Structures are given as structure tokens and as C-alpha cells.
Amino acid sequence: MLFLSSDITNKTIFSLESGEDIANISGMVVNPNNLKIEAFYVSSPFISYDAVVFTDDIRESSLDGFVVDGMKNLVPLDSNLI
């Protein structure tokens, strides 16, 4: 499925474990070598740190948002990570 970047920003990340929304997408991390989206910057009321969700951790996508396993997929942003 193809999305425009404006369609992805502010989409909801849902947890498969809890069945609730856990975060919102605030931006994208694009690999400049192959132009692939590697991760999404996310914001969440449940965490106090900057975080990303890797695209490999997304189990399903729909018009409503994206589904991941749970909070463990909200990875703290580290300068060595990306």
C-alpha cells in the first residue's frame, strides 16, 4: 500500500497487546542510501523520552493507523541508533 507523507503524519500507532492507541507518528526516518523509510518518530503520553518505531516492527497498516505488538516497540531515540 502506498501512502503520501502527509497521510502518515499524525497517524495512530495501536498496540496489539492492549488494543488501544499508544502513540502518534510525528515524522519519518529515511535511509538516504536506498530512500527506504526505516522508522517513524513517535510521540506518546505514556513515555517521557523521544522514541521511534521501526517499520520492521509494524504488523499491519490501515487507513486508521499502524499496529505494533506493544509499548516495547517504542524504542528510545539514541544518536547511535539512527
Buried (B, 14 or more C-beta within 10 A) or exposed (E): EEEEEEEBBEBBBBBEEEEEBBBBBBBBBEEEEEEEBBBBBBBBEEBEEEBBBBBEBBEEBEEEBBBBEEBEBBBEBEEEEE
